[in-house]
């Protein structure tokens, strides 16, 4: 797989042109390691056809546009673990792939004092175009990997990676890492305990709750398939630079490399000695 306002849409009506990155990227698409990493908000890229979406450069770089550091962390883990990872290649301001399409937040119009002019009064054909060219291809890419694992007799642990701001509504957030869960408490407890043992201040369904309806990716893919899963939120000041990414990735690598055996000691993972997790 390849890697990575004014409406300047081409005459064909397409959102993306042939010179732009695809809607998502897959790392290690042939890995049999029973882990699937996903990152919904890895990129702040906006399609050329949408121009700047009426946003200044600062707004296009800030957390409204993407989860700062989350993509870099996912890439680092995919490389170190040699695990499969699926990352969205476009900004959540174009369409938020972790929201149901009917959710107002899927096409955010206003946040943190910033008006997203490119989403004001957006019409249904434009929503459909973004869904058809970015949202569903990304989710279909995740589903394709889950079907590949299934064909191999492997049940991967589904790990969704996000990041959050150090300050929210003027209040500092002391939590450094949040572990989000709904139906799978077992996997969540492994991450909570191991991160705490590594010295991090860890939130249990904080600063967000995995029980909230906005957690579409895990609900749609992992819970629907009864897969072990977890949502991980890293405070952005920990991973907005290379050193921080490496430090957090080192801890996560240690947790993940024994994860399947701890969740399912007699699972198919234990039958693949060359791919220990």
N, C-alpha and C positions, 0 to 999 in steps of 0.2 A: 504494500500500500504506500502511496506517496505521503510525504511529510508536509509537514506543514507548507436637515439637509435637502440636497437636491436629488431628485430621482433621475438617475442617468441610465435607467434600465434599457437593455438592448432591445432592438426591434422584435426579437423573438419573444420578449416578455419574460425571459429567464432572470432569476435573481442573481445567480452566479455565472460569470463568463468562463470560457475555457482556460483562461490563464490564471485563474484563482485557485487556491487550495480547495481540496474536496471538503465536504461537510464534517468529516471525521478522519482520524488516523488510527491505525492499529499497530501496536508494537508487539513483536513476537507472536505473529498470528498462528504459528504452528506449535507453540509450547503446549506440553501436556501437564505442566505444573498445575495443580488444582486450585488456582487462584485467578480471579478475574478482577483487575483494577479498572475502574471507570472514573472519568473526570468530566463532569458536565460543563464546567466553567473554566476550562483550561486556557482559553484564548480571549483576547479583546479585539480581534479582527472584525471589521465591518465590511460587508461586500461593497465593491466599487459602485454598484448601482444605487446604493443608499447614501452615497456621499459621506458626510460627517454625522448624519442624523440630527443636525442642528446642535451638536455638542462641541464645546471647545476642547483643545488638546488635553487639558487637565482632567476633564470629565471622562474623556475616552480612555484615559490611563488609570482611573481610580477604580475602587472596588465595585462600583455600580456596573462596570463593564465586564468584570471577570473576577475570579477568585485568585487574588495575588498569591503567587507561589505554589498554588495547588497543581498546576500543570507541570512545573519543574520537579516537584516532589514525586508526582506520578511517573514521570519519565525516568527519574533516578531509580525508583524502585523497580520499574519494569526492566531496566538495564541490569541492576544488581541481582535481582531474583531470577532474571530471564523468564519473567511471567508475561502473560498476555495483558495488554492494556488497551482500552478504547478511550480516546480523548476527542471531545468536540473541538472543531477548529474555528468556531465563530463566537462572537460575543453574545452573552445572554441578553443584551439589549436588543439584539435582532430577534431572537426567540429564546426563551429560557427553557432549556431541555429538561429541567428538573421540576417543571410545573405542568399540570394538565393544561391543555390548550384553552380550555374555557376559563381558566384562572386569570383574573386581571393582571397578575404578575407575569404572565407568560409574554406579554408585550408591554413592558413597564412604561408608563407615561410620566411618572414623577417619583423621585426618591432622593432623600437627604438634601432637599432644597434645590435639586436639579430637575429641570423640565426636559424630558426627552422628546424634542419636537418631532423627531422622525416617527414617533409612535402615537402622536396626538391625532385623534380622529382617524386612526388607521381603519381601512375598509376590509371587509371579509376576504375579497380576492387577494389582497396583499398578505393577510394573515395566512391564507391557504398556501400562497407561494412560498413563504418562509417555512411553513410546516413541511411542505412537500420536498423542499430542496435542502433543508438542514435538519429539522427536528426528527422527522421519521427516518431519513437515511441514517442518522446517528443511532437511533434506537434500534433500527433494523440491523445495524452493524453489531450492536451488543447482542441482539438475539441470535444472529448468525454464529457468533462465538459460543454462546450457550448451547446451541444445537450441535456445534462441532464437538464440544466437550461431551455432550450427551451421546453422540455417536461413538465416542471412545470409551464410554462407560464411566466417565469422570463427572463427579459433582463438585464444581468449583465453589470455593468460598468467595462471595461477592463483596468487594471492598470499594465503597464509593468515597472519593476524596474531595474535600472542600476546604475553604479557609474563611475566616471571619475577622472583622475589624477589631482592633484593640479598644476602640471607644464607640459606644452606641448611645445616641440621644444624650450626649454630654457626659456619660458615665463610663469610667474605665472598667474593663472586664478583666478580672483577675484570673479567670480560667484560661489556661494555655492551650489545652486540647479538650475538645468535646467529643464524647462517644455517643452517637445517636442510635437508638434502637426502638423497635416496636414489638415484633413477635419473637425475636431471637435474643433472649437475654444471655444465653450461654456464650456466644461469640463476643458480645459487648463486655461481659465481665472479664474475659481474658485481656482485652485491650485496656480496660479501665485499670485493672490490677497491675499489668505489666508497665503501663505508662507511669503510674504512680510509683512503682518500685524503681523506675528510672529517674525519678525526681521531678516529674511534671505535675502541675496543678491540673487535675482532670475533672471535667464536668460529666455527670451521669445524666444524659439527655439535657445538657446545658452546653452552650448558650441557646441551643435550639433543641426541640424535641423531635425524635424520630417518629413519634406518634402523630405528628402534624400532617395534614393532607397534602402539604406542598412537596413532600418527599416522593415525587413521582417515580424516579428512576428505580429506587429500591422496591417500591410498591409494585411497579409494573413488571419488573424482571425477576427480582430475587424472591419476594414474598409470594408472588403468583406461582413460582416454580418450587416453593418450599426449600429454597437454598439457604444455607448458613450465610449470614450477611452482617455488615456493619457499615454505618456512616461515620466518617471521621472528619472533624472540623479542627483545623490548626489555626491558631491566632497568627495573623499575617506578619506581625513584627518578628516572629520566629523564623519565617521562611521567605522573606522578601530579598534575601541575598544567598549566594552560593553556599557559604559556610553553614548558614542555618538550615538550608535544604539538606545538606550532607549530614548534619547532626541529627535532625529528626528522622531522616531516612535510615540512618544506622540503627536507631531504636526500633523503627517499624519493621525493618528487615529481620531483626532478631525475633520479633513477635510473629511475623508472618511465616518464617521458615519452619516453624513447628506447629503452625495453626491447625492444619487439617488433622494431624495426629491427636491433638488435644481435644478437638471437637468430636472427631469420629475415629477413635483409636483403631477400629477394625475396618475403616473405609477403604475404598479403592485406592486412595492415596498411599496407603501402606504397602500396596502391591506393586508400587513403582519405585524401587530403591534408587534409581538414577534420578528421580525427581522428588526428593524429600522435602516436605513442607510441614 
